[in-house]
Amino acid sequence: MALRNLFNSLAENEALSEAAQNYGFKLGGQHVVAGTNLQEAIESVRALNEQGITCTIDRLGEFVTEEAVATKAKEGILALIEAIHAEELNAHISLKPSQLGLDIDINFCYDNLREIVECANEYGIFVNFDMEDSSSLQLTFDMLEELQKSFKNVGTVIQANLHRTKDDIENLKDSRLRIVKGAYKETEEIAYQDKLDIDINFIELIEYHLAHGNFTSIATHDHNIIKHVKYFVEEHKIPKDKFEFQMLYGFRKDLQLELAQEGYNVCVYVPYGEQWYSYFMQRLAERPQNINLVTNQVFNKKTNTVLAVAAGAFILGRLTKRK
């Protein structure tokens, strides 16, 4: 847990983000992020589509505090939607409300979200609201509920580490949901702290939405959980078009292809953009084996911070490249 908190703190450090952009990407970040620009992302998505894998594309960025920056982010996402349509990609988009002004003004953020959802709806492209920390949770649900009065192409994320999630998933059972374990640091008053408790809740949420809900995106690289889901859907005669296995770009590529070849829907979360460092650190926080690897080989040494970040990117890049 201490290591997870460390990487979550590093994810929010702007100085390290700038240093990482200068030093880290070419040393390995490219193996977990699909590029720094839209064209590189399109090429990565097309390659995955050719393997029978669909994608959700994230133009990276979050916690924006200036309207001009949020507006630029909106324009970038609109360009992404146009590109998905023009290139005939099998893909939808994921976005974070805080990138579009949630921390500035909720009405400003809502207007940005509505413009994006409306544009995507014209092309039949789904929009997923990524869930952030608990401070923005209810605001995101409220905006989602309002948008769903007019649009059907929008859904969100349910986090298994939060105590309230069982109520939330019942309220959102008619929505397309991505179910995740949760990457943000939360207090014990509102979130499970033990990995086993989170895993148990994760499986229960998956089973509930598969049995009672709309389309389910199951975000995991854990082959034991995937095996459990396979058994559950077969036992309960749940058709394969009601769910997908969703994995991160660069992780478990062998398993992604194996599942696709077995006839399961597989979706890869494809991030791109200059703001890749925060995403990278959050992925380290989520995966204990990656935290341990980077910590043992880099952060325990007396290296400066910039070299540690660059080496961390290199190690994780090599790790995922072997998979």
Buried (B, 14 or more C-beta within 10 A) or exposed (E): EEBBEBBBEBBBBEEBBEBBBEBBBEBBBBBBBBBBEBEBBBEBBBEBBEEBBBBBBBBBBBBBEEEEBBBBBBEBBBEBBBBBBEEEBBBBBBBBBBBBBBBBEBEBBBBBBBBBBBBBBEEEBBBBBBBBBBEBBEBBBEBBEEBBEEBEBBBBBBBBBBBEBBEBBEEBBEBBBBBBBBBBBBEEEEBBEEEEBBBEBBBBBBBBBBBEBBBBBBBBBBEEBBEBBBEBBEEEEBEEEBBBBBBBBBBBBEBBBBBBEEEBBBBBBBBBBBBBBBBBBBBBBBBEEBBEBBBEEBBEEEEEBBBBBBBBBBBBBEBBEEE
